[in-house]
């Protein structure tokens, strides 16, 4: 298969992910859908990257492979030099459990548990977790810790989900449309929480969005189109989330 690729290079920083010629083909009966077409990419320690592109461009597929939720069809993905492409299910389970935090568009909180209890669940399986109260403090929700999800706004629920994701002190935070279900004012609060985590914990952070304005808060913006990287932008100055308009 021939394909064009754009190699993304950022000078400085330690390489966290190295992705080489990554391809993903989904098969449904006799139909094949090529979601990724030869991606070459490196992500670096403590950087905040935004993956930007239309629906179907391959953003979520790439994020799921980085997070060990899906396997590539071809190519290679390494995490700090460790091959994820051919890793066993147990290795990938441990990788997700100890090193990766996930934030999705929908919050997936347990309704019968308070905000604090929702976060504390993760700390029970982590190796060196932070206190659940500390995680909620980082997303500015300490005073709401005893509230149930039904008593919280959408933005507050998403920030609880972020606190849950970072309570295990992950090396990587992967966010798939974290503001997709929120209005702009509430979305800014969520973006502030993500930016804070990236800054305070030096967590390598990748955020999927179709909202071009959010790209201004990133170190780098990876544009995807039809399963390929079409362009890479580097922001010399990162925008404060409070200055983002959409």
Beta strands, then each sheet from edge to edge (+ up, - down):
strand 1: 15-28
strand 2: 31-44
strand 3: 48-52
strand 4: 74-79
strand 5: 82-83
strand 6: 100-103
strand 7: 172-176
strand 8: 204-209
strand 9: 220-225
strand 10: 228-234
sheet 1: 2+ 1- 4+ 5-
sheet 2: 6+ 7+ 8+ 3+ 9+ 10-
end
